[in-house]
Amino acid sequence: MTREEKAIVIEDLTAQLADNANIYLADISGLDAVATSNLRRACFKANIKLAVVKNTLLAKAMEASDKEFGELPDVLKGNTSLMLSETGNAPAKLIKNFRKKSDKPLLKGAFIEEAVYVGDENLDSLVNIKSKEEVIGDIIGLLQSPAKNVISGLKSGGGKLAGILKTLSEK
C-alpha cells in the first residue's frame, strides 16, 4: 500500500469516526468463512457497518479525529474489526447473540456518545444501554401514567356520583 493510499484510507476512517457516535472495536479472528459470512449478514440486517481495519491506520485516524477516544488506541493489537451503528446498544446485542454459537467476536472496546468502554467485560453493560428512542418512550410512558390515573379516577368517581344523585332524586 502506497503512502497516498494510506492517506486516503486514514482520511476515510477519520470521516467515518466523525460521522458516527457509536463505535465498537471487536476481535473476529478465528472465525471461519461461514461464521464470518453469518456475522456480516447479521450486521447488515441490524444496520451495523462492519469493516476489518489495519490498527496503525485506525490509530492515526483516531488521532486526526476531533473526538477524545481515551484508552481505545491502546486496544488496537491483533485483528481488529470496526463496527459502526446509529443505535448505541445494537452492536453489543449482536455480539452477545452471535456468541451463543461461538466464542467470538470479542469486544475490545467501544465509544458510545463520548463515553469509552474498554474490555470484553463491559459487554453486558453495553447491551443494557437504552437507545434514544427507548428513553423517549419511557419518558412519555411515565408522563402519561399520572394523567391516565387522574382521568380514570374522575370517570369512575363521576359515575358513582351520578348514580348516587339519581338514586336520591328517585326517592
N, C-alpha and C positions, 0 to 999 in steps of 0.2 A: 504494500500500500504506500503510495507516494505521500509526500508532505501535504500536497494540495488536497488529495483525497481525505486524508486525516482531518485537515482543517474543515472540510465540508461536513464530515461526519460529526465533528465536535460542534460545529455551528447548528446542525440539525438537532443534535441531542440537547443543546442549550435551549433551543426554541421549544422543544417538547417539554423540558423541565419547567420552563417559564409558563407554558400553557396549561399545565396540569397541577392541581392542588393535592392530588393523591398519587403518590409514587411508592411502589413496592419493589424491593430487590429480593430476588429468590434464587436459590441454587437448584437447578433441574438436572444437574449432571447425574449420570447413572440411569436415566430413564431410557428405555429402548424406543425404537422408532414408533411403535404402535402407541405407547403411553404418551410420547411427546406429541404425536398427532392428536390424540384424545384431549390432551391438555390445551393445545392450540384451538381445537374445536370448541371446548368448554369456555375458553376465554372469549372467543368470537361471539358465542351465544350470550355471554354475560356482559358484552360491550366493554371488554377489557383488552387493551392493546398489549401484546406480548412481544418482546424483542430480546434476542440474545445480543449482548454488547461486550465490547472489549473494556476491561476495567480501567486501563490508562486513559482511554478516550472519554469514558463516563466521568472519571475523576476530574479531568480537565474541563469538561462541560459543567460539572458542579461548581468548580472554581469560577468559571466565567459567568455563572448564573447569579442573579441578584438575591436569590434565596439563601438562607442560612441552613445548611444541611447538617451541621453539628458533627456527630461521630460517624455519619453514614459513609464518607470516603474511606474510613478505616476498615470497613467490612468488605471492600472490593478486592477480594482474593479468591482465586479459583474461578469456577464457572459462575457467571452472573447473568440473570435474566431480569429485564426491566418490565414491570407491569404498571400500566397507566390506566386510571379509571376516573370517571366522574363521581362515582359513589365511593365514599371512604372505606366501607367495610366489604365491598364486593370481592376484591382480590383475596382478602383473608378468608371469606366464606368459601371461595372457590378452592383455595389451597387446603382448607380443612376437609372439604368434601372429597377432594382428589386423594387425600392421604388416607381415606378409608380403604382404598385399594392398594396403595403403595406407600412407602416411607418418604417419598419425595413429592413435591418440592419442599425444600426447607426455606423458611423465611430468614433472610439475612438482616433486613431492616426495612423500615417504612418511613415515609414523610407524609403526614396527614395534616392538612390545614396548618402548617407551620410547626407541628409537633413531630419530634423524631423518636422513633422506636427502633431499638437495636436488639436483635436476637430472636430466635425462634420461640422463646418462652413468652413473648408478647402476643402470639397468635390469637389466643383466647380473648384477650382484652380488645384486640383489633376487631374480632368478629362481633363483639358486643357494642361497638361504636354505632350510634344511630346516624342515619343519613339526615340531611337537611329536611327532606320531605317527611321522614318519620317523626322528627322533632316537632315540626309544624303541625302534623296530625295529632300528636299527643297534646300539644298546647290547645288546639281547637277543641279536642275532646274534653279537656279539663275546664275550659271556659264554658262549654255548652252544658256540662253536667249540673252546675248550680241553677242555671236558668231553667232547665228541664224540671228539676225538683220543685222550684217555685211554681211553675205553670201547672204541673200535675197536682200540687197541693191546693192551688186555687181552684182548679177544676173539681177536685173531689170535695173540697170544702164547700164550694158553691152548690154542688148537687145536694149535699146534706142540708145546707141552709134552705135551699128551695123546697126540699122535701118537708122540713120542719114547718116552714111558713105555710105550705099547702095544707098540711095536717091541721095546723092551728086554725086556719081560715075555714076549714070544713067543720070544725067543732063549733 
